[in-house]
Amino acid sequence: MEYEFKEFTAKTSEEAIELGLKELSLKKEEAVIVVLEEGKKRLFGWHNARVNIASKKAAETDEK
């Protein structure tokens, strides 16, 4: 099963996941989520979190 991931960024991984799920119109159980980097507070601001999200449904229909 091959997934087509899209990357999302936000201050925290939770925010990035929410943003990605909303943009892709998916529920958590319909998605494959990979956290690439956790968001971190730095001396001069934030280092954004990065996540990759793909649809499980899209991969299943590609196989058929």
C-alpha positions as CSV (number, residue, x, y, z in Angstrom):
1,M,0.0,0.0,0.0
2,E,1.6,3.3,-1.1
3,Y,0.5,6.5,0.4
4,E,0.7,10.0,-1.0
5,F,1.7,12.2,1.8
6,K,1.3,16.0,2.2
7,E,3.3,18.0,4.7
8,F,1.7,20.4,7.2
9,T,3.4,22.8,9.7
10,A,2.2,24.6,12.8
11,K,3.4,25.6,16.2
12,T,2.6,22.2,17.6
13,S,2.2,18.7,16.1
14,E,-1.4,18.7,17.3
15,E,-2.2,21.9,15.5
16,A,-0.4,20.7,12.3
17,I,-2.5,17.4,12.5
18,E,-5.7,19.4,12.9
19,L,-4.9,21.7,10.0
20,G,-4.0,18.8,7.8
21,L,-7.1,16.7,8.6
22,K,-9.3,19.7,8.0
23,E,-7.7,20.6,4.7
24,L,-7.8,17.0,3.5
25,S,-11.4,16.5,4.9
26,L,-10.4,13.4,6.8
27,K,-11.0,12.0,10.3
28,K,-8.0,10.8,12.3
29,E,-9.0,7.1,11.7
30,E,-9.0,7.7,8.0
31,A,-5.5,9.1,7.9
32,V,-1.9,7.9,8.1
33,I,-0.1,10.5,10.3
34,V,3.7,10.8,10.6
35,V,5.2,13.4,13.0
36,L,8.5,14.6,11.4
37,E,9.3,17.2,14.0
38,E,7.7,18.4,17.2
39,G,7.2,22.1,17.7
40,K,9.7,23.8,20.1
41,K,9.8,27.1,21.8
42,R,13.1,28.8,21.1
43,L,14.8,31.9,22.5
44,F,13.4,34.0,19.7
45,G,10.1,32.3,18.9
46,W,8.9,28.9,17.8
47,H,10.4,26.2,15.7
48,N,7.4,24.8,13.9
49,A,6.2,21.2,14.1
50,R,6.1,19.2,10.8
51,V,3.7,16.3,10.0
52,N,3.0,14.2,7.0
53,I,-0.6,13.1,6.4
54,A,-2.0,10.8,3.8
55,S,-5.5,9.3,3.2
56,K,-5.9,5.6,3.8
57,K,-8.9,5.6,1.5
58,A,-6.9,7.0,-1.5
59,A,-4.3,4.2,-1.1
60,E,-7.0,1.5,-0.9
61,T,-8.7,2.7,-4.1
62,D,-5.3,2.8,-6.0
63,E,-4.8,-0.9,-5.3
64,K,-8.0,-2.0,-6.8
